[in-house]
Each structure stands twice: as structure tokens, then as C-alpha cells.
Amino acid sequence: MAASAPPVRAILPPRAPRRYRFALTPLADAMFQLLIFFMLASSQVPYSLLTLKPGTPAGAAAAAPSEAPAPVGETALWSIDSGAVVAGGQRFGFDALPDLAGALVAAGTERVVLVARPTARVQDLVAVAEALTGAGIPSVAVTRAGAP
């Protein structure tokens, strides 16, 4: 009998390493869902709809605190300096705060926006906010000068 020949083996090329791809689509979907959630959950104030009190002309005579002009709309804009309040283009000391707050309440003002100047101290803001809330102003907002 004849001897059988060994089987022939086929030589195959080596396998290329398998590359895994990372899909960014689920990550983008999650980011958009988070963006929508935080946009709906945050409270955004339409500042373009606020009616702010216009300032008086620079050459106008200073009025007594009880005669301070009332804001045109429901929101008054006050600027806070160190030891003073600028309301309606006039500068008042903190001793006039009860009269100014009373004039705002009498005019029907419901909101006051306080703009803190760089010279204002925390105690100045607290004193003004306390006088306004004590007089019955329901909403007092504080921002700093130059804030976007």
C-alpha cells in the first residue's frame, strides 16, 4: 500500500485587529436632553419687559425724600453707593430710606432692582433691602454694576 501524503494546510493571512468605534450620537442626545431640562427648570426673567424708572435730568433741583418721583411702571431701579442711594437721579442718605420706601409703596411699586456699585458694602445692601421689605415691597433684586 502506498503511504498517504500528509494533508495540505492552507496558509491564511493573519486577521486584522478588530477596531471598536465609539458612537457619539447617544452622548449628543443626552447633552441635548440635559440642556432642555435646565432651560425649562431655570427661572428666566424677560428683562426687556421690565418698566424701569427714568432718571431726572442732571440739572434738576434735588427734591425732598418724601417728594421723590414715583416710578413709571411697577419696577424701580436704585443704585447703591457707600452710605447712599441714588433713586430717580437724586442721591439720598440712608436716613431717607423709610420715606423713599413709603413713596414707592404709595405709588404701587412691587419690585425694586438694586444695582450695587463697587463702593457699596454688604451692610449697605442689607440696610436698603431691609428698609424695602419692611415697608412692604414684595420683590427686591440685587445686581452688581457692570453685570451682563
C-alpha positions in Angstrom: 0.0 0.0 0.0 1.0 3.3 -0.7 1.8 5.7 2.0 -0.6 8.5 2.3 0.6 12.0 1.9 0.1 14.5 4.8 -2.9 16.8 4.4 -2.1 20.2 2.8 -2.8 23.1 5.1 -3.9 26.4 3.6 -2.0 29.4 4.8 -4.4 32.2 5.7 -3.4 35.8 6.1 -3.4 37.0 9.7 -6.6 38.6 10.9 -6.6 42.4 11.1 -7.1 43.6 14.7 -10.7 44.4 15.2 -11.4 48.1 15.8 -14.1 49.3 18.0 -15.8 52.6 17.3 -17.2 54.9 19.8 -20.6 56.4 18.7 -21.2 60.0 19.8 -24.9 60.0 18.9 -26.1 58.8 22.4 -23.8 61.3 24.1 -25.2 64.2 22.0 -28.7 63.1 22.7 -28.1 63.1 26.4 -26.5 66.5 26.3 -29.5 68.0 24.4 -31.9 66.4 26.9 -29.9 68.0 29.8 -29.8 71.3 28.0 -33.6 71.3 27.5 -34.2 70.2 31.1 -32.1 73.0 32.6 -33.6 75.6 30.3 -37.1 74.6 31.4 -36.1 74.3 35.1 -34.4 77.7 35.4 -36.4 80.8 36.0 -35.6 83.4 33.4 -36.8 87.0 33.7 -37.6 88.8 30.5 -35.7 92.0 31.3 -36.9 93.6 28.1 -40.4 93.6 29.6 -39.5 95.4 32.8 -40.6 99.0 33.0 -37.8 100.9 34.8 -38.0 104.3 36.3 -36.3 107.0 34.1 -33.8 109.3 35.8 -34.3 113.0 36.2 -32.3 115.5 34.1 -28.9 116.3 35.5 -29.7 120.0 36.1 -32.9 119.3 38.0 -33.1 120.5 41.6 -33.0 117.9 44.3 -36.4 117.2 45.9 -37.1 116.3 49.5 -37.1 112.5 50.2 -40.9 112.4 50.6 -41.3 114.2 47.2 -39.2 111.7 45.3 -40.7 110.9 41.9 -42.5 107.7 41.7 -41.5 105.1 39.1 -43.4 105.0 35.9 -44.1 101.3 36.0 -44.1 98.5 38.6 -40.3 98.3 38.9 -37.9 100.9 40.4 -34.2 101.0 39.7 -32.0 102.1 42.6 -28.2 102.4 42.7 -26.4 101.7 45.9 -23.2 103.5 46.8 -21.3 103.6 50.1 -23.8 105.1 52.5 -26.1 106.5 49.8 -28.9 105.5 47.5 -29.4 107.0 44.0 -33.0 107.0 43.1 -34.5 108.9 40.2 -31.2 110.6 39.5 -31.1 112.0 43.1 -28.7 111.0 45.8 -30.2 110.3 49.3 -28.6 109.2 52.5 -29.8 106.1 54.4 -31.7 108.3 56.8 -34.2 108.9 54.0 -34.8 105.2 53.3 -38.1 105.0 55.2 -39.5 108.0 53.3 -38.3 106.6 49.9 -39.7 103.2 50.6 -43.0 104.7 51.7 -43.2 106.7 48.5 -42.6 103.5 46.4 -45.4 101.7 48.3 -47.8 104.6 47.9 -47.0 104.6 44.1 -47.9 100.8 43.9 -44.3 99.7 43.1 -44.0 95.9 43.6 -40.3 95.4 42.5 -37.1 97.2 43.1 -33.8 96.4 41.4 -30.8 97.4 43.4 -27.6 98.0 41.4 -24.6 97.6 43.7 -21.7 99.9 42.8 -18.1 98.9 43.5 -18.0 101.2 46.5 -21.1 99.6 48.1 -20.6 97.4 51.1 -22.7 94.4 52.1 -24.1 96.3 55.0 -25.3 99.0 52.7 -27.2 96.4 50.6 -28.7 94.8 53.7 -29.9 98.1 55.1 -31.6 99.1 51.8 -33.2 95.6 51.3 -34.4 95.6 54.9 -36.0 99.0 54.6 -37.7 98.0 51.4 -39.0 94.7 52.7 -40.0 96.3 55.9 -42.1 98.9 54.0 -43.9 96.2 52.1 -42.1 95.9 48.8 -42.6 92.2 47.9 -39.7 91.7 45.5 -36.2 93.1 45.8 -33.5 92.0 43.3 -29.8 92.8 43.6 -27.3 93.0 40.8 -23.8 94.5 40.5 -22.8 97.4 38.3 -21.4 96.2 35.0 -23.0 92.7 35.3 -24.2 91.2 32.0 
